[in-house]
Amino acid sequence: MGLKRKPPAPRKGPKLEPHQVIIKPMVTEKGVYQSNELNQYTFKVNALATKTEIKAAVEELFKVKVEKVATQTRKGKPRRYRFTWGRTKAWKKAIVKLNSEHRIDFF
């Protein structure tokens, strides 16, 4: 009477290469603290990327071992240009925790 898992949902969107998944590292005060003290690095990533794709991309591009990936989809902010109101784009952020013996040097 074992319970069967449903197969994973089919992928939405195109297949992404590792250099398309990670857009740029985010170097902020909080990010620098996390990288020094907690061995976590923050990246701006493609909005279509999944956690498994982000993990594979970081491991391939930086030659490190990833333990955990946390993602956030940040909502765009309302902005005004002259008399017109608009919004900035929504974007996705990934916080990647590395294995204790691995580091990434951005500087």
Summary of the structure (lengths in Angstrom):
residues: 107
radius of gyration: 17.0
end to end distance: 55.3
largest distance: 65.2
contacts: 239
relative contact order: 0.21
helix: 24%
strand: 33%
